[in-house]
């Protein structure tokens, strides 16, 4: 006996969902540079990071990106930065990434970098 597949069991077709807008390469490059500068010289004033976070949040809102979308992008950007993977600074790198994610959340919701 042959059974029909109920509609709820059909495979998800991602082509039917419009792709979410992405952040520009310029915005991501600004954030990447600011993160790299802060990582290499932690005693430096992080005004560049605040500026980059502000640009990121403005662009995300202009493009109707949700906070979750922005966090995925930021985490991906951090994961693709080999300098943050220094084995001698592993714990410091983990804390640094956590702090950046927290700052991103605050910037998105409260307008602070």
C-alpha positions in Angstrom: 0.0 0.0 0.0 1.3 3.4 -1.0 1.1 6.4 1.4 1.0 10.0 0.3 3.4 12.4 2.0 1.4 15.0 4.0 2.1 18.6 3.0 3.8 19.3 6.3 6.4 16.7 5.5 7.4 18.2 2.3 11.0 19.4 2.0 11.6 23.1 2.7 12.4 25.1 -0.4 14.6 28.0 0.5 14.0 29.6 -2.9 10.5 30.5 -1.9 11.9 32.7 0.9 13.4 36.1 -0.1 17.0 36.5 1.0 17.5 38.9 3.9 19.5 42.0 3.0 23.1 41.9 3.8 25.5 44.5 5.3 27.9 46.2 2.9 31.5 45.2 2.6 32.5 48.8 3.5 30.7 48.5 6.9 32.1 45.1 7.6 35.6 46.3 6.6 35.3 49.2 9.0 34.3 46.9 11.8 37.0 44.4 11.0 39.7 47.1 11.0 38.4 48.5 14.3 38.3 45.1 15.9 41.8 44.3 14.7 43.2 47.6 16.0 41.6 47.1 19.4 42.9 43.5 19.6 46.4 44.5 18.7 46.5 47.6 20.9 44.0 47.1 23.8 45.2 50.2 25.6 44.2 52.4 22.7 41.0 54.4 22.8 38.3 52.4 21.0 36.5 55.3 19.3 37.0 53.5 16.0 35.0 50.6 17.3 32.2 52.8 18.6 32.1 54.4 15.2 32.1 51.1 13.4 29.4 49.7 15.6 27.3 52.8 15.1 27.6 52.4 11.3 26.8 48.7 11.5 23.6 49.4 13.6 22.5 52.2 11.3 22.9 50.1 8.2 21.3 47.1 9.8 18.2 49.1 10.7 18.1 50.8 7.3 18.1 47.3 5.8 15.5 45.9 8.3 17.9 43.4 9.7 17.0 41.9 13.0 19.4 41.8 16.0 19.9 38.0 15.4 20.9 38.6 11.8 23.5 41.2 12.9 24.9 38.9 15.6 25.3 36.1 13.0 27.3 38.5 10.8 29.4 39.8 13.7 30.2 36.3 15.0 31.1 35.1 11.5 33.4 38.2 11.0 35.1 37.4 14.3 35.5 33.7 13.4 37.2 34.7 10.2 39.9 36.8 11.9 42.9 34.5 12.4 44.6 37.0 14.6 42.0 36.4 17.3 43.0 32.7 17.3 46.4 33.2 18.9 47.0 30.1 21.0 48.9 32.1 23.6 45.9 34.4 24.0 43.1 31.9 23.7 41.2 32.8 26.9 41.7 36.5 26.2 40.4 36.0 22.7 37.3 34.3 23.9 36.6 37.1 26.4 37.3 39.7 23.7 34.8 38.1 21.3 32.2 37.9 24.1 32.7 41.5 24.9 32.3 42.5 21.3 29.1 40.5 20.9 27.7 42.2 24.1 28.7 45.6 22.7 27.0 44.8 19.5 23.8 43.8 21.3 23.9 47.1 23.3 24.6 49.1 20.2 21.6 47.5 18.4 19.1 47.9 21.2 20.4 51.0 23.1 22.4 52.8 20.5 25.7 52.3 22.4 28.9 50.8 21.0 
